[in-house]
Amino acid sequence: MALLNGNLFATGTAHENSGASVASVFHFNQSSGTSLGKYSLPWNETTAVLPLSNRPGTSLMLQGLNDKNSTLAFCSLKNYELNCDTKTFTDVQLDRSLLLPGGVYMVSTGHDFQSHVAATVHDTQGNLFWKYSYQFPSLTQVALTALDATTKYSGIATAGSALDSNKKIQILVSFLQNYGSFSKAITLAPKDTSTTI
């Protein structure tokens, strides 16, 4: 969900009269909860919605996935109509996004089609600054499921899971620096089978 200028935007699936399910963004008045609109989206699953408070008017970024691509849509709401400029990536599946402190840049993470971690940084106008894929030595099936901007670090903290060379699940914590390199990656694992993390 995203709150912006008295508007609440939530993503989900709308069921059409034909029986089809369509990825959608729902628009509500923040104070009253009154529905102000529903907008169909051109992808299968919406994975992020971020308010873009540094752009004029009511603007947001929507992130979506299809089978073979992912899309970032930079949208403005005018007269209850959602107008979007899109950036589509055919080589990565982005499933997380975070607006960095200051509200000018955002980072998105996911996977490429070789199952490597992928990350991008855009500004809120949609300009791509960098896009990289990463491999973590001795780890497979890496999934970053949490992103957090830290105030005293030039980048973001990431957390997720991976399998080690013995096929044991590990918790992976790392830092993605603003210029695109991962640093300080550490893994955590139970000491024995009775330990709960």
Salt bridges, closest charged atoms under 4 A:
GLU16 OE2 - LYS38 NZ 3.49
ASP91 OD2 - LYS131 NZ 2.73
ASP112 OD2 - HIS116 ND1 3.35
